[in-house]
Amino acid sequence: MLITLDEIETPAPVVDLDVLERNVARMAAAARERGVHLRPHAKTHKTAAIGRLQIAAGAHGLCVAKVGEAEAFADAGFDDLFVAYPIVGADKARRLLALADRARLMVGVDSVEGAASLAGVFSAAGRTLDVRLKIDVGLHRVGVAPERALELAERVAAMAGLRLRGVFTHAGQAYGEPTPEGVAAVAGDEGRILVETGARLRAAGIPVEDVSVGSTPTARQALRVDGVTECRPGNYVFNDGSQVALGTCGPEDCALTLVATVVSVPAADRAVVDAGSKTLSSDPLRPREGGYGQVRGRATRLSRLSEEHGVMAVAPGESFRVGERVRILPNHACVVSNLHDRLLAVRGDSVEAEWPVIARGRVQ
Ligand SMILES: Cc1ncc(COP(=O)(O)O)c(C=O)c1O
């Protein structure tokens, strides 16, 4: 039986299907226009139904961060998965070996030790695992510096049990850029540095087939750089308050909101909803501070969270009443899905489906 948004229990994450479908289609078209493969990062939604929409729109497989996410998506029938994370250890390698029987797999590496731990398990089984080298283009998190990439690539390429397929990066530093021009500069660097690194490896005889970039703020520009073969944005499918603040999209492009109920109005300038950090996460707004969520259609923001309370700093001229429902745009959509068992897919005011978050909590 179809229910409406007014009838759902709160707090609840809802996905606006019209917006989601438009986001999926736009990114698919941007990649298709350039002949670049789109491999969306599924850590954002962790949901089979959304992954299927992305594949139906032309995505070439999915990207995940964890072996457990890869297992969850393989269980749901996805057969082309890139674990875009430096996977380390024989325990993980044994799970990947089992997974390789039912999916085309690729895995990230950024160290000799990590690569060797995968190579040991795969070569002992007489199998080969496809790997890509993670390159640091400025985030300074994981990834080998471009000038050290050749040395590492030569060592990885020589390991029995591994096949080095290419290079990948994530220009997450874009999230700290205060202006769209700054984000554009990061996107340009992301594509250029990665393509140059790939070319240097090729010149040394290493067959680099894949040059894979990917973050939502940089995706549309980075995928246009000549030589890029793949793009892996994740957040674009939902977008969120940070993407709006970065200038990546407008509020009308945000598909994921939290429906919450005002449970208390203790003062004219303070109202409290039933969505706290366990519903919205405590992730900050990027690239500049701005509380913990925006009330849709209002100027009011959440200024403070505890686990089950979201405290709204009521904007001048606005007011809320106990029992009223609001929709909150989260700062960071990717962490919100991981906090919920299911997402409600809505069209207009009607709930059309309940989607289980199949890879929720798969952090191993
Ligand atoms: C390796 C990697 N690839 C792709 C992405 C997707 O980036 P975004 O969430 O900006 O879409 C991420 C995000 O953290 C990532 O770590």
The ligand as an ORCA input file, in Angstrom:
! r2SCAN-3c Opt
* xyz 0 1
  C      39.190      6.430     -3.415
  C      37.939      7.199     -3.579
  N      37.366      7.243     -4.797
  C      36.225      7.925     -5.018
  C      35.587      8.604     -3.996
  C      34.315      9.340     -4.289
  O      34.408     10.695     -3.992
  P      33.110     11.569     -3.648
  O      32.586     11.079     -2.373
  O      33.628     12.961     -3.611
  O      32.158     11.371     -4.763
  C      36.149      8.575     -2.714
  C      35.519      9.289     -1.592
  O      35.956      9.301     -0.489
  C      37.356      7.869     -2.502
  O      37.951      7.813     -1.303
*
